[in-house]
Amino acid sequence: MSTDGQDRGLVLISATRPMHVLAWPVTNPSADAAAPAFTVEVPGLGPTTVWPDAEFGLSMAALDRRLAQVLDDRTMRQVRWAVTEDDLGPDIAWCPQLEDPAADRAFEAVCAQAWALGGWVWPSATTGIGVFDGDVLGKNHLDAERLAQVLPTRPGRVSALIRGTRIPTQEEVDAVLTLLPTLEAQDVLAPVADDDAQVIALPTFKGGLLELMTQTGKTEQQVRTAVWERSSQAARQVTHAEPSEAARARVDFALRQLMEESG
């Protein structure tokens, strides 16, 4: 996995979801690793230690490149059973069953690394990355007419912000918060969530997004959001009958367009 063009770690994916995966941390071999950690051979790297009991959620957007498939589905189920039932099967290279402070410290260090890796996420409900949460605006009776009184922008953009098709700026978020003084930015924002967002999170587009990041000087999260926002504008130029193909085409169009503009 990588973020902002820098390798951050190695994981074994245990399950996939639309916008994130569940992952087991993978580290160099450790004499302090205790079962249910186990050893697996990764082509090109050699023996590594996998920590299934430190499973964590990881943004799909953090995935960079696939090194190998080291376990089949049956073995993955065996490992998961071993973790949940404390029943070690015979077909896996388990680490020794250790109960000592060094093993505890090693496991805690792996968990801390996993939490740090899982802390990077796209999309997210942060300013410049997320859209206004329509439910929150509706519950607080913030319609286009009321928002137009505090947002120094065109009516068309106000409508787009309410629909969640444009990313609000810091100034626009601050203006809305003047109407909701008891809330903070993360309370009125939500992660983008549609077919285009799922496509942008795929590793397939990682290389192009990092290239755009280099050209623009923005962070990877900012670049991904810029592509998402532009992809909705590409709907008129891109038409496909199948939704997932249409989303891929829109994202590809948006990415190429932004690269041409910044190149």
C-alpha positions in Angstrom: 0.0 0.0 0.0 1.1 3.6 -0.5 -0.1 7.1 0.1 1.0 10.3 -1.6 3.5 8.4 -3.6 5.3 6.8 -0.7 5.2 3.1 0.2 3.6 2.6 3.7 3.4 -1.1 4.3 2.5 -4.6 3.1 -0.8 -6.2 3.9 -2.6 -9.4 3.1 -6.2 -8.6 2.1 -8.7 -10.8 4.0 -12.0 -9.4 2.7 -13.1 -6.6 0.3 -15.9 -4.1 0.6 -17.0 -1.4 -1.9 -14.7 1.3 -0.5 -12.4 -0.5 1.9 -10.7 -3.8 2.6 -10.0 -5.8 5.7 -6.3 -6.5 5.9 -3.8 -8.4 8.0 -0.5 -6.6 8.6 2.6 -8.3 7.0 6.1 -7.7 8.5 9.6 -9.0 8.3 10.1 -12.2 10.3 10.1 -11.7 14.0 11.4 -14.0 16.8 8.8 -12.4 19.1 5.8 -13.2 16.8 3.4 -15.5 18.6 0.6 -17.6 17.2 -1.9 -17.0 15.6 0.7 -15.0 13.6 2.2 -17.2 10.9 4.9 -17.3 8.3 4.3 -17.2 4.6 6.6 -17.0 1.6 6.1 -13.9 -0.6 7.7 -14.3 -4.1 10.5 -11.8 -4.4 10.6 -11.0 -0.7 11.1 -14.3 1.0 9.5 -15.4 4.4 7.3 -12.8 6.1 5.1 -12.8 9.2 1.4 -12.3 8.9 -0.6 -11.0 11.9 -4.3 -12.0 11.4 -5.3 -11.1 14.9 -4.4 -7.5 14.1 -6.9 -7.3 11.3 -7.9 -3.7 10.5 -9.9 -1.7 7.9 -7.9 0.0 5.1 -9.1 2.5 2.5 -9.3 0.9 -0.9 -7.5 4.0 -2.2 -4.4 3.1 -0.2 -3.9 -0.1 -2.2 -1.0 0.3 -4.7 0.2 -2.9 -6.3 -0.4 -6.6 -5.9 2.7 -8.7 -5.2 1.2 -12.2 -5.1 -1.6 -14.4 -4.0 0.0 -16.4 -1.1 -3.1 -18.1 0.4 -6.1 -19.8 -1.2 -9.6 -19.3 0.1 -9.6 -22.5 2.1 -6.4 -21.5 4.0 -7.8 -18.0 4.7 -10.9 -19.6 6.3 -8.6 -21.9 8.4 -6.7 -18.9 9.6 -9.8 -16.9 10.5 -11.2 -20.0 12.3 -8.0 -20.2 14.3 -8.2 -16.6 15.3 -11.8 -16.7 16.4 -11.8 -20.2 18.0 -8.2 -20.4 19.2 -7.9 -23.7 17.3 -4.6 -23.9 15.3 -4.9 -26.2 12.2 -2.0 -28.3 11.1 -1.5 -27.0 7.6 -0.2 -23.5 8.4 3.3 -22.4 9.5 2.2 -20.9 12.8 4.6 -19.0 14.9 5.4 -20.4 18.4 2.7 -20.1 21.1 4.5 -17.6 23.3 3.3 -15.8 26.4 5.9 -13.3 27.4 6.3 -9.5 27.5 8.4 -9.4 24.3 5.6 -11.1 22.3 3.0 -8.7 23.8 5.2 -5.7 22.8 5.6 -7.1 19.3 1.9 -7.5 18.8 1.2 -4.0 20.2 3.7 -2.5 17.8 2.0 -4.2 14.8 -1.4 -3.0 16.0 -0.1 0.6 16.3 1.3 0.4 12.8 -2.0 -1.0 11.5 -4.0 1.8 13.1 -1.7 4.4 11.5 -2.1 2.8 8.1 -5.8 2.6 8.6 -5.9 6.3 9.5 -5.3 7.4 5.9 -8.6 7.4 4.1 -10.3 8.6 1.0 -13.0 9.6 0.7 -13.6 11.3 4.0 -15.8 13.9 5.7 -13.2 16.6 5.8 -13.1 20.1 4.3 -11.9 20.1 0.7 -12.5 16.3 0.4 -16.2 15.8 1.5 -19.5 17.1 0.4 -22.3 18.7 2.4 -24.4 16.1 4.2 -27.9 16.6 2.7 -29.6 15.0 5.6 -27.9 17.4 8.1 -28.8 20.4 5.9 -32.4 19.2 5.6 -32.9 18.5 9.3 -31.7 22.1 10.0 -33.9 23.6 7.3 -31.0 24.8 5.2 -32.5 25.1 1.8 -31.1 26.9 -1.3 -32.7 30.2 -0.3 -31.3 30.3 3.2 -27.8 29.2 2.1 -27.8 31.8 -0.7 -27.9 34.4 2.1 -24.6 33.3 3.5 -22.8 31.7 0.6 -21.0 34.3 -1.6 -21.5 32.2 -4.8 -23.8 31.7 -7.7 -27.2 30.1 -7.2 -26.3 27.2 -9.5 -23.3 26.3 -7.3 -25.5 26.7 -4.1 -27.9 24.1 -5.6 -25.0 21.8 -6.5 -23.6 22.0 -3.0 -27.0 21.1 -1.5 -27.2 18.1 -3.9 -23.7 17.0 -3.0 -22.3 17.2 -6.5 -19.7 19.9 -5.7 -17.0 20.0 -3.0 -17.5 23.0 -0.6 -14.5 25.3 0.0 -13.3 26.2 3.5 -15.0 29.5 3.2 -18.3 27.8 2.2 -18.1 25.4 5.1 -17.4 28.3 7.5 -20.4 30.2 6.2 -22.7 27.2 6.7 -21.4 26.8 10.3 -22.4 30.4 11.1 -25.9 29.1 10.7 -25.2 26.0 12.8 -23.0 27.3 15.7 -23.2 24.1 17.7 -21.8 21.9 14.9 -18.3 21.5 13.4 -17.1 20.8 9.9 -17.1 17.1 10.2 -20.8 17.3 11.4 -22.0 18.9 8.2 -19.8 17.0 5.7 -20.0 13.5 4.3 -17.7 11.4 2.2 -18.5 11.2 -1.5 -20.3 7.9 -2.2 -21.3 6.9 -5.7 -20.2 4.7 -8.5 -17.5 7.2 -9.6 -16.0 7.3 -6.1 -15.8 3.5 -6.0 -14.0 3.5 -9.3 -11.6 6.2 -8.3 -10.6 4.2 -5.2 -9.5 1.2 -7.4 -5.8 0.5 -7.7 -6.2 0.6 -11.4 -6.2 4.4 -11.4 -3.4 4.8 -8.7 -0.6 5.5 -11.2 -2.5 8.2 -13.1 -3.7 9.9 -9.9 -0.1 10.0 -8.5 1.0 11.5 -11.8 -1.6 14.2 -11.5 -0.6 14.7 -7.9 3.0 15.4 -9.1 1.8 17.8 -11.8 -0.5 19.8 -9.5 1.4 19.7 -6.2 -1.8 18.6 -4.4 -2.1 15.7 -2.0 -3.4 12.3 -3.2 -6.7 12.9 -1.4 -7.2 16.3 -3.0 -6.4 14.9 -6.4 -8.9 12.0 -6.0 -11.6 14.5 -5.0 -10.8 16.8 -8.0 -11.2 13.8 -10.3 -14.5 12.8 -8.7 -15.9 16.4 -9.0 -14.8 16.6 -12.7 -16.2 13.1 -13.5 -19.7 14.3 -12.8 -19.2 17.0 -15.4 -18.0 14.3 -17.9 -21.4 12.6 -17.8 -22.5 14.4 -21.0 -19.4 13.4 -22.9 -19.5 9.8 -21.8 -22.4 7.4 -22.3 -22.5 3.7 -21.6 -25.4 1.4 -20.9 -23.7 -0.5 -18.1 -23.3 1.6 -14.9 -19.9 0.4 -13.9 -18.5 0.8 -17.4 -20.0 4.3 -17.5 -18.4 5.2 -14.2 -15.0 4.0 -15.4 -15.3 5.9 -18.6 -16.3 9.1 -16.7 -13.4 8.8 -14.3 -10.9 8.0 -17.1 -12.2 11.1 -19.1 -11.9 13.3 -16.0 -8.4 12.1 -15.2 -7.1 12.7 -18.7 -8.8 16.1 -18.9 -7.2 17.3 -15.6 -3.8 15.9 -16.6 -4.0 17.8 -19.9 -5.0 21.0 -18.1 -2.1 20.7 -15.6 0.5 19.4 -17.9 
